[in-house]
């Protein structure tokens, strides 16, 4: 599969795919400048359909294990052109005053960024359509955005996908938080805060693009309500 990147984040993605060198990501067969030739997925099996047909836990496990592979240390230093996660959240800060939910999400994001831990090279756009089946090589990631930040951020986008109907089915959100926190060895409350921060950021991006952020705002509200419940739970 040949991909020619044009946007800056896509060009960073080309560099990042080359750096990963097929470990957790699709194999790079050749690259030059902004062009990259990737191995093609050998199966039509889809994580999105897996979740929709009731095998959501299996899909979540695959996504988490893919991220574990991507996040592990490398001997070669990462690309030098990767921005830090805080730069992305400037878009949320700019729009936070326009919506009370965004303001609450922005406050959570600020606290996370100030207390950042476990920083790694992030995929930046992890969801069901960006992990494909490559037969004997297993499930591998494609289309990274490339950024440096706390690894918990990379799991947050999963909670809006493959669609809100599936992600927010009765009981599913709570089950997902528990499943991902165990599989990824993440503190569940901090994971919940990253879900809030990411949903707020995604909503801000949609607003800037002139699109309705209904799905992201719904996830944001659900996560904020769960966090409030968690904070008032007896310890």
PEPE-V970965 format. One record per helix or strand of 2 or more residues. SS is the DSSP state (alpha for helix, beta for strand). FROM is the first residue (numbers start at 1). LEN is the number of residues. If there is no record, write none. Layout:
# PEPE-V970965
ss: (SS	SS)
from: (FROM	FROM)
len: (LEN	LEN)
This chain:
# PEPE-V970965
ss: (beta	alpha	beta	beta	alpha	alpha	beta	alpha	alpha	alpha	beta	alpha	beta	alpha	beta	beta	alpha	alpha	alpha	alpha	alpha)
from: (2	8	28	35	47	56	83	85	90	100	119	128	131	135	139	147	153	164	172	188	214)
len: (3	13	5	4	6	16	2	4	9	15	4	3	3	3	3	4	8	4	12	21	18)
